[in-house]
Amino acid sequence: ELPGLADSCLSAAVSAWGWAKANPTVAYNQQAMNTAFDPDVSTGGYEDRNATDEWIWAAAELYVTTKDDQYYTAVNLFPDSRTPLPSWPQVRTLGYYTLARFGNELTAIGKKDGLRVRQHLTTMADSLIAGADQQAFQTVMGKSATDFIWGSSAQAANQGIALIQAYRFTDSPNRDRYLHYALGNLDYLLGRNATGYSFLTGFGDKTPLHPHHRPSVADGIDAPVPGLLSGGTNANAARQDKCAGYTTTVADEVYLDADCSYASNEIAINWNAPLVYLATALEALQREQKTSINPIK
């Protein structure tokens, strides 16, 4: 424990909120910044021209933490019926997870929207599991070729997290199916996929040995650092990183275990983080149930 850390973090968050409210048009524009200043920032671009989702997430977190209604009413928390799967450029639904988790502790203004929040979670979860039993590997991941993007492993992990939230915080008749398919997506990451790879270094019989990860390349040890989640299958990887060695254009098989393949074999904290949550949550829920989670049938 770190005494005072929570207070310091809250103070910083409140200050950041105040600054953002006072400067609503200031956004991170990497191209404009590079034009105006030297040296250029030449790593991956992380600019975001639309902060609507960040406002929703920030408002939800500050409202739940402070119980101050001003945060709840500061922005439109429910601008439409969408519940986008969380990713680094789209974080709105993380706010819904928080509102659902602390639903019983909210003030009256938040409690009145409790059903709406839960409906967002169940609608997303039901959409994810629909038709999954007809897929070759019977996983939510891979229902659509659009799942196989740069960092598809994070897509699988975040789908699993979405299902766990719906399992934990709703009374949907599909709750057990949510949990089973969340486990299925963990299975996908650990090898139940068209490549046969466990995308987690050091775990499994066929794992990435040459990730696009500078510390693993430079440490003088043949094996990569264990516990790193490779970006995974990416239908457009060959076009994006132009590495030699890709052998197929089939969306769920385009993967190359080579350190030059930043489009399919890169390591990123925002991919590892949802994997850690997914695996830990499934383990905790299994212990809570005092039994194994039933396999998908």
N, C-alpha and C positions, 0 to 999 in steps of 0.2 A: 504494500500500500504506500501511496505517496500523499501524505497529508497536504491539503491545500490545492492539489492538482485539479480536482473537479471544479473548485471555485474559480481557479485561474482560467480554466478552459471555458467555463460559462461566461466569465467576464469578457474574454476574448471574442466569444461568439456574439455576445450582445453588442460589443463595439463594432465587430465586422458587419453585423446587420445594420447598425446605424449608418456606417460608412456607405454601404451598398444602397440604402434608401436615399442617401444624400447624393449619390453618384450613379443613378440608374442606367446611364448611357455608356458608362465606362466598361469595356469588355476587353478580353485578351485577344488581340489581333496580331498574330505572329508576323505576318507579312508586312503589316504597317510598321511594326516595331523594328523589324530588320531593315526596313527602308530608312528609318529615322536614326537608328543607332548601330554602332559597331562594338564588338564583333557580332555577327549574326548568330541567332539560335538555330542550329542546323539539325537538331534531333527531331523526332516525330512531332508533328504539329498537334497541339492539344487545345486549339482555340474553339470557342463555342459562341456562336453569334446569337443564340437564343437561350436566355437564362430562366425561362418560365419554369422549367422543371427544378432548377436549383432553388428558386424562390419557394416552391411548394415544399421541397424537402427541408429547407432551412426553417420555414415557418412551422412545419409539423414538429420538428425537433425542439425548437425553442418553446413552442406552446406546451408540449408534453413536459419539458424540463421545468419551466417556470410556472405553469398553470395560469399564465397571463393571456387573457382572451384577445388582447390586441394582436398577437401573432396569428391567431386562428383567423381573424377577420382581415388581416393585412393584404392577403392575396386570395384569389379564387383557387381553393384547393382542389376543386373538381370541375375543371374547365370543359370537360367532355366525358364520355363514357369509357375512354381508353384506359388501359392499365399496361403501359409499355414494360417489357421485360427490362430490368435494370442493366445498365452498361455504363461505361464512363461518360459517354455523351448524353445519357438519358437516365436521370436519377429520380424522377417523380415518384415512382412506386415505392422507393425506399421510405418515403414519408408515410405512405399508406401502411407499410409494415409496422412502423412505429405507432401509428394511431390505433391499429388493431391490437398490437401487443399490450398497450396501456389503456385499452378501452374502458376498463372499470375504474380507472383513476382520473379520468378526464373531468373537466368542468361541464356544466350543463350544455353549453354550446357545442362542445365536442361530442358528448354522448348522443345528441340528437342525430348525428350523422353516422353513428356506429353501424347501422344496417347497411348504409351506402358503402362504407369502407369494406365491410365483409363481402358485399356483393362484387366489388371490384376484384377481390382476391379469388372468389369462387368462379367468377366469369373467366378470369385468366386461366385458372387451374383447369377448368372444364375444357377450355379451348386447347390447352396443352395435351391433355390425355385423350382427346377425341381421336379415334382411329389409330392410336398407338399400338393396339393389339394386332393391327394388320401389317405392321412394319416388319421387315426382315429380322431385325434384332429385338423387336417388341420394346422399343424405347421411345420416349418422347423426343429425344434428340434424333434428328434426321428425318422427321416427318416431311420436311420441306428441304429442297436443295439449297434454299436461302439460309439454312442453319450452318452451312459449311462455308464460313467466312473467315477472315483473319481473326484469330483468337476464338475459333469455334469451341474450344474446350471450355472457355468461360461461358459461352452460350449454354452448353450442357449443364455446367454447374449452377448457373443462375436460374435455369429452368427448374432444376431440382430444388433450389431454395424457394422459389415461388410456390412449388407444390407443398413444401414443408410449412410455409406460412399459412396456406389455405387449410392444411391439416390441423395446425395448432389453434387457429383462431376462428374457425367457422364450424357450423354443425351440418355441413353439407352431407348428403347421403353418400357422396363419393369420397369421403375422407380417407378411408382405408386405401382406395385406389391411388389417391394423391401420394400417400406414403410409399406404396409399392413402386410407383413410377419414379419417384425421387431416388429410390435405391437403384432402379434400373439405369438412371443417368449416371450414378456413381459407377455402376458396372461398365457403362459405356466408356467412361474415362479410363478405367482400369483394364480395358481390353476387349469388351464385348462390342466390337465395331468392325467395319469392313477392312481395316488395315491390320487388325490383330495386335496392334500396339497398345500397351498400357502407356498413356501419355505422361505418366508420372515417373520421373527419373528415379531409378533404384528400387522400384516396386513392380514386380512382375517378371515374367520370363523373357519378354520382348519389350524393351523400354528404350527411350531415346538415349543414345550414347554420345551424340554430337549436337547438343542444343546450341542455338544462337544465344550464347550466354558468356560474356567475356571472362568472368572469373573462372568458369569451368574450363575454358579454352586455355587460359594463361597460368593455371596453378601447377602445371607439371605433373598432374595426376591423370591417368588415362580416363578413369570413370568420371562422369560429371558429378557435380554436387547433387546429392540425393534429395528427393522431396520437391523438385521443381516441376511445375505443370507446363508441358509444351503447348504452344498455341494450337496444334492439332490440324486436322484436315481442313484444307482451304481450296475451294474449287478454282480460285483465280491465282493460286500461289505462283505457278510457273511464269505467268505474265507479270506478276508484281515484283518478284525478287530475281527472276531470270537466272536462277541456278540451274546447272546441268544435273540431270539425273532423274527428273520426274518421268514416270513410266505410263501414266494414264491421265485421261481427262474426265474420268468418272468422278462426280462431285465428292462422294463420300470416301474416295480412295486417294485423293491428291494430297500426298504427304511425303516429305523427304527428310530423313534423319541425317541432316548435314548442317554444319554450323553456318553455312552461307544462307540457309533457308530461313530468313527472318519472317517470311510470310506464312510458314507452316511450323516452324520449330523454335520460335522465339520464346523467351521467358519474360513474364510481366507480373508485377505484384497484383494487378487487378484481375489476373486470371487465377493466381494461386489463392488469393483471399476467398473467393466463393467456394473453391474446392475445400479449403480448411473448414469453412462453415458447414458445407454439405456433409462432409464425412463426420465431423464432430456432432452435428445435430442428429444424424441417423444413429450414431453410437449412443447418444444420450437418450433418444427416444426408445431405442431397443432396451436399454437398461431400465428405463421407466416402465416399460411394458413387461419387463422380466421374461422376455421371450424374443425369439428371432422374428424379424419382420417377414411376413409371408412372401414367398417369391411370386413374381408375376406369372400368371397362367394364361 
